[in-house]
């Protein structure tokens, strides 16, 4: 008997966790997309803009034949 309620609880917990994780992933994706669409390299609003700027600089450096610092360490 004890395992049946525990199994039901764990299944419900699993469903809820997957829903929460999915919601968080969508929220983060939406925030990053919004920041990408409104990004200006000279106007850093928050850490997402700094992150996007860093990614852009690394892509530009890699594209121009220079390896990024992270790639050099690996």
C-alpha positions in Angstrom: 0.0 0.0 0.0 2.7 2.5 0.9 4.4 2.1 -2.5 1.3 2.8 -4.4 0.8 6.3 -3.0 4.5 6.9 -3.3 4.5 5.9 -6.9 1.5 8.2 -7.6 3.2 11.1 -5.8 6.4 10.6 -7.7 4.6 10.5 -11.0 2.7 13.7 -10.3 5.9 15.3 -9.1 7.6 14.3 -12.3 4.8 15.8 -14.4 4.8 19.0 -12.4 8.6 19.3 -12.6 8.6 18.8 -16.4 5.9 21.5 -16.8 7.9 23.9 -14.6 11.1 23.2 -16.5 9.4 23.7 -19.8 7.9 27.0 -18.7 11.3 28.2 -17.5 12.9 27.2 -20.8 10.2 29.1 -22.7 10.6 32.2 -20.5 14.4 32.2 -20.9 14.1 31.7 -24.7 11.6 34.5 -25.0 13.8 36.8 -23.0 16.9 36.0 -25.0 14.9 36.4 -28.3 13.6 39.8 -27.2 17.1 41.0 -26.2 18.5 39.8 -29.5 15.8 41.7 -31.4 16.5 44.9 -29.5 20.2 44.5 -29.0 22.5 47.6 -29.3 26.2 47.0 -28.6 26.6 50.4 -27.1 23.6 50.2 -24.7 24.0 47.4 -22.2 20.7 47.0 -20.2 21.5 43.9 -18.2 23.5 40.7 -18.1 21.7 39.3 -21.2 23.0 42.2 -23.3 26.5 41.6 -22.0 26.2 37.9 -22.8 24.9 38.6 -26.3 27.8 41.1 -26.9 30.3 38.5 -25.7 28.9 35.8 -28.0 28.9 38.3 -30.9 32.5 39.2 -30.3 33.6 35.6 -30.0 31.8 34.7 -33.3 33.4 37.7 -35.0 36.9 36.7 -33.7 36.4 33.1 -34.8 35.1 34.2 -38.2 38.1 36.4 -38.7 40.5 33.5 -38.0 41.2 34.2 -34.4 40.4 31.7 -31.8 38.5 32.7 -28.7 40.0 32.4 -25.3 37.7 29.5 -24.4 38.7 27.6 -27.5 42.4 28.1 -26.7 41.9 26.6 -23.3 40.2 23.5 -24.6 
